[in-house]
Amino acid sequence: MKNIVITALSIAAISLTSCSTTQKTASVQSPQTLKEGFKNHFYVGAAINLDAIHNNDKKAVAIIENQFNSIVAENCMKSMFLQPKEGEFFFDDADQFVAFGQKNKMFIIGHCLVWHSQAPDWFFTDKEGKNVSAEVLKQRMKKHITTVVSRYKGKIHGWDVVNEAIMEDGSYRKSKFYEILGEEFIPLAFQYAHEADPNAELYYNDYNEWHKGKVETVVKLIADLKSRGIRIDGMGLQTHVGLDYPTIEEYEKAIIAYTNAGVKVSSTELDISALPSPHKISSNIADTQAYEKELNPYTSGLSETATTKWEKRYMDFFSLFLKHKDKVKRVTQWGVTDIDSWKNDFPIKGRTDYPLLFDRKYQTKPIVKKLIQLAEEKKN
Ligand code: XIL
């Protein structure tokens, strides 16, 4: 009798052990979320808006917390919001954003310190509305960067120090920063940021980052900063791309060129538009309605053909990022769900686009599973 009981107990114990082993193996083998799937490769992040930051959009917050391990603020850390008037800083939203990232132990990105767009007018002008001197602009840049970066010292892990300063043809953008300070505004911005938090990573960030001319000038810029002993850690590839542009080969060349210059790369604002680029549609469509339909074809849902093409683009881009995972630090989506994506209003207002990995009903799109599977295959 005793023996029978012992045997029965041992069988139960064995089956319990094997059951928990199977379960364990199953959960180890098939991660369900992006951050689990990509944890051995690179950070996966999202840009988050005020509704998420203030926990008003709880469904978006749930997605961010479950799926991502890095965040960046979509708007609230741009200079027009952080310092709307000279010397009057507004940190409430940014503080909440950082607290959210800390609570979730995320890799937190500050976006962005120096950008010609979404900067307040006062930054560049005197009381009469004339451009300030180089000396005054330097002081203003230093004060802005030092105040912001030191407030989040040790909390924000990486900064987009300068955003969008180089054009596709390789020339410098004729922004107010450039007009007043010349090319030197870039090294100065990196230097001020580094002085304020010597441990933070510092990035240059730009769009159409695969254009040959732009690649050449940015590579020179990185080399110049490095030769002067100024810290730069990464090149931020915004990756606002479409179904037909750029080619994966062009993109790969850019990744390799930036890496050869001695920095890591990140895809910092990834979204893949499913809509036709307005430049590609012939402007001779006389019928306005037909023209509008052609520009905005999927108001009640993406067609099957477009979905297949769009999914393939996502797979191709992630295959490329995985192929170069030794060079890639992070892949961040510019937004969480399609409903909030800026692409619905850019470059044309009021279209219905489908650029992100979560749909208008906060559902995970089928592509997410495929991307996780891809990451699993490239695990070793
Ligand atoms: C966009 C935001 O998504 C919009 O909400 C805002 O109206 C304009 O800016 N490149 C960048 C981002 O570096 O800061 C921009 O974000 C998108 C393009």
Boltz pocket constraint, residues with backbone or C-beta under 6 A from the ligand:
constraints:
  - pocket:
      binder: B
      contacts: [[A, 74], [A, 75], [A, 163], [A, 238], [A, 269], [A, 342]]
      max_distance: 6.0
